[in-house]
Amino acid sequence: MVRGIEIGMPRGSSGRMVISGRLADVCAELDRLAALEGNPRSLGIG
């Protein structure tokens, strides 16, 4: 589960979040977020 902590942050801003769940799921989510970070167009900011 991914839960945003700082609601109201502008889109594309780095805020805090909580990722919880099974280790494999957390690692997969971190990999997904890292891939998005490497491709700013996928976030709508490039």
N, C-alpha and C positions, 0 to 999 in steps of 0.2 A: 504494500500500500504506500502510495506517495501522497503526502499531505503538505500543502503549502503553509508556511508559518506566517509570512508577512503578506497578508492580504492587502490589496490596494497598491502594490508595487507596480510601476509601469512595466508594460510588456517588454521583455528583453533585458530587464534589469536582473542582477543577481541578488537573490534573496535567500532566505534559509528555508529548508524543507526537512521533513522527516521521512525516511524510507524505512519501513519495517516489514518483516515477513521472513520467509525461509531464506537462508543464505543464498541459495541459487537464484531466487527471484530478485533479491536485492542486487546481486552482482549483475544480473541481466539488465536491470533497470539502470545501474550505473554505466554499463556498456552503452545502452541506448542513449543516455544523456551525453556521454562523451562523444558519440557519433553525431548527435545534434550540434554539439558545440563546435565540432570540426566542419560543419556545413551550416553557416549562418542563414542561408536561404531557406533551410527547412524550418527555421524558427520565425521566418518572416521579417528578418532584420538585415537583409543584405542585398 
